[in-house]
Amino acid sequence: MDILKSLGHPEELFNLFKFKMGGCRAVMPKLDYESMSESLRTCYLYLNQTSRSFAAVIQALDGELRHAVCIFYLVLRALDTVEDDMTIPLEKKVPMLNDFHTYLYQHEWCFTESQEKDRQVLVDFPTISMEFRNLAQEYRDVISDICHRMGVGMAEFLEKKVGTMKEWDQYCHYVAGLVGIGLSKLFSASQLEDPEVGRDTELANSMGLFLQKTNIIRDYLEDTQQGRVFWPQEAWSQFAGRLEDFAQPEKLESALSCLNLLVTDALGHIPDVITYLSRLHNQSVFNFCAIPQVMAIATLSTCYNNPMVFQGVVKIRKGQTVTLMMEATNMRAVQTIITQYSQEILHKISLTDPSREKTMHILAVIQEKSTLSQSSLPSRTHHLSPMYLSAAMLLAALSWQYLSTTAAQVQNSGDMQEQ
């Protein structure tokens, strides 16, 4: 049960209940689906069905930017579904990836042969492409360009593995850095953010790389079990003959050394993340960008030197997720969160870890970049009395099931599926 995992974290208990009872609306305001066209409502339905992490923050964006980012996500989800589908032969898949951006202007194009779980975005691509064509020209230009570049990059890596650390950066650029660049250009095109945000592609790329590398690191076991290899050979070959060897108990020390090396590499993007976020002015754009980034550093902290990466699924607590969503709404709070998780990683560094010096160095750079000394940061811990904690835990145990049921009914009453 989610609440049991947060019993030792009273601030998470508080935020879980607050979130359940409507606090989520502070960062995820309810959409007016009734005012949308049927095709646009369908797009938001697909967004909620296919996105595990981005649906909520996309729907919290302001104005027309919300629709542009929704369609951008669905177009790239459709492209990614083609790439992931191992039942499509290469001679058919490669041309599809290269030409996918042209399908945006082919009114009837769809693909019904996919076996992937998100196949519906391909089956009903005409609905998505119609809403794409309804967007303003400045949004269409960005989405089409990024779709083209990403498709070409995906096709390139279909027939080659990620070898060097440079190739790891290149692969992550194609599948995530370009997303960061495209989003930044959409932010500027909407005039909710300054033109500088869209122009600085290096920072935008780094935002995407940080998220993608975190996902790749976390998903080691799932990917290797399904025959997918995304950890760079230059890294893992230092410690093992085969990447899948890390799942063997006797290889744990070597596995952790490789894991910590890759976490250290990913941490190198955080200074760019801080710079990027500090340039944002619109609240909804800030929340959209900041929330995934703080969840990523929390995930990296959980993964660092953690044997569970090679044994099962590594996830941050639901209470932790809710707390981060509710707190990461301003730059000072984000700096505090980054500092907290940087310190957590610092305390986990082994004296014998091969990447020890590099890890300590990048953590020092992050600390300096955040501009706030540890002593001046406000505490994120709620200092609660033992009596209060006992009462809170008892209340949690007695009422969680009731709140989960009733609050879900209230929140779901306005969901799109009932429109």
Salt bridges, closest charged atoms under 4 A:
ASP2 OD2 - LYS318 NZ 3.91
GLU12 OE2 - ARG317 NH2 2.50
ASP80 OD2 - ARG77 NH1 3.25
GLU113 OE1 - LYS92 NZ 2.77
ASP118 OD2 - ARG77 NH1 3.80
ASP118 OD2 - LYS117 NZ 3.34
ASP145 OD2 - ARG149 NH1 3.14
GLU156 OE2 - LYS160 NZ 3.12
ASP169 OD1 - LYS213 NZ 2.52
ASP194 OD2 - HIS281 NE2 3.18
GLU196 OE2 - ARG279 NH1 3.60
ASP200 OD2 - ARG279 NH1 2.80
ASP219 OD1 - ARG218 NE 2.87
GLU222 OE2 - ARG228 NH2 3.87
ASP223 OD1 - ARG228 NH2 2.93
GLU244 OE2 - ARG242 NH1 3.38
ASP245 OD1 - ARG242 NH2 2.92
ASP265 OD2 - LYS213 NZ 2.66
GLU327 OE1 - ARG380 NE 2.79
